[in-house]
Amino acid sequence: MINPEILRKIKLVVFDLDGTAVDSNDRLNEDTIKLVKLLEEKGVMFTIATGRLAKTVAMHILNLGINIPIIALDGTHIVNPVNDEVLYESHIKEKHVKRALSLAAKYSLTHVLCGADAVYYTTRNTQALELLEKYGAIFKKVDDYNEYVSEVLEIVMMSDYRDNISKAAHKMSFPYVYGVRSNYYKSHDHGGIYYLEIRNIGSSKGKGLIKLCRKLKISVKETAVIGDWYNDISLFETNAVKIAMANAIPELKRLADMITKGDNNNGGINEFLHLLLKARS
């Protein structure tokens, strides 16, 4: 149980969407919406930290009444959904993008480029539409990537050959490349598929939270974060109050101040929101 004194000091709640605030059908729990609005009336702010593109969560933002910047694409894009004001945007250098495209071709990896508004793919990479785990993403087919290499926030590669993904990740890391971070992992939805995500160093949900707190002029200690997956670890490495979902990975549960009893399909997030509302009443 989290100390009520700590709960009373919380000014901002930041939660992940997939596996956390929404169910398997991308729906918010009705009680979550009600609790968020009750807490907003008591001065608590809410926002989202997601791996999705900002444009794909508009309906959730509207339902929750969010009017402060959200953290999108795992921290590479921080934008206010109300007025489209960009707080932070981290474009990968063109030379790094071109190197990644060359490696994708060399190792026969399906690959896409993620911008602020859409995920770009070519005819040779149509398979990405079935494999890419970007819920609700706007996909745009292009003849080639030449016109888009200057505004890339994230590069994603996919393959059922782990060795090829691993080789590309190695070649996109220090000492071959400076300033980007490569992260590869096995899919939990598509059996046998491996993914490689490439972003600039310094872009993560946790770094995004710190930037957002500076903008709002609050301390990270006055925030609470809720998550379930590997891309939420950076949030749990901050000084925020940490809530892991029942369906969260073990790494998050070990860092958590609270673990919900219910999972994302059963409104588990509401357990913490009820505690917060009780502390603020």
Beta strands, then each sheet from edge to edge (+ up, - down):
strand 1: 12-15
strand 2: 45-48
strand 3: 70-72
strand 4: 77-79
strand 5: 86-89
strand 6: 110-114
strand 7: 119-121
strand 8: 139-141
strand 9: 154-159
strand 10: 180-186
strand 11: 194-200
strand 12: 223-227
strand 13: 241-244
strand 14: 258-259
sheet 1: 2+ 1+ 12+ 13+ 14+
sheet 2: 3+ 4- 5+
sheet 3: 8+ 7+ 6- 9+ 11- 10+
end
